[in-house]
Amino acid sequence: MKKQALIYSLIMAVSFSCVEPEKSTAVKGGGPEILSGPIVVQSSASTPISAKNYLQINNTYSKKTGIATSNDNVRSEYNAIIMQLPTTSDPASLNGFNQIAQTRLAFAYCDEYAQQNWSDYSSLSNGDAIKLLLDNMVDVDVANNEAHGELYAEMMAIMSDEDNLLTGEASSNKEKLFKMTCAALLSSSYVAML
């Protein structure tokens, strides 16, 4: 019996640890009331780096891709993962669940982005497609700045399928690899950090 209770407690602890957003209570009518949904907490620490909270992430991805936050596929994914997105701008509070959620949301945006813009990228070489993607989404000049060369190299590795993530030739999977590259860029610190 004790062993079953211990196992049950362990399962519950792990289950509850998967949802990170802070809960806020408000006193209403004499008793505490738990507010639903994530609560945005502003960081009071003065640091030159801060992370975007869930609203900022969604709005930034929308602005970078040109896909409306009201898009059915994007809204559905956002609603499914909102509780795992960061609720604070404090970079010290970020965790793996936040990164996974940001990447899932980035995939939703990039899927829509690729569907709407694939004709602009399909005939380009991998290098040119990445340069155009970078030009459209972030303000980084990888050709003239050694500090960003690693970003370009990592994006090229994804577009070239160096890790053999997909079966078949990379050229036949170019659109899928492009979506993966786009999602990697959107969920990177180049976009997620302020």
Buried (B, 14 or more C-beta within 10 A) or exposed (E): EEEEEEEEEEEEEEEEEEEBBEEBEEEEEEEEEEEEEBEBBEBEEEEEEBBBBBBBBBEBBBEBBEBEBEBEEBBEBBEEBBBBBBBBBBBEBBEEBBBBBBBBBBBBBBBBBBEEBEEEBEEBEBBEBBBBBBEBBBEBEBEEEEEBEEBBEBBBEBBBBEEEEEEEEBEEBBBBBBBBBBBBBBBBEBBBEE
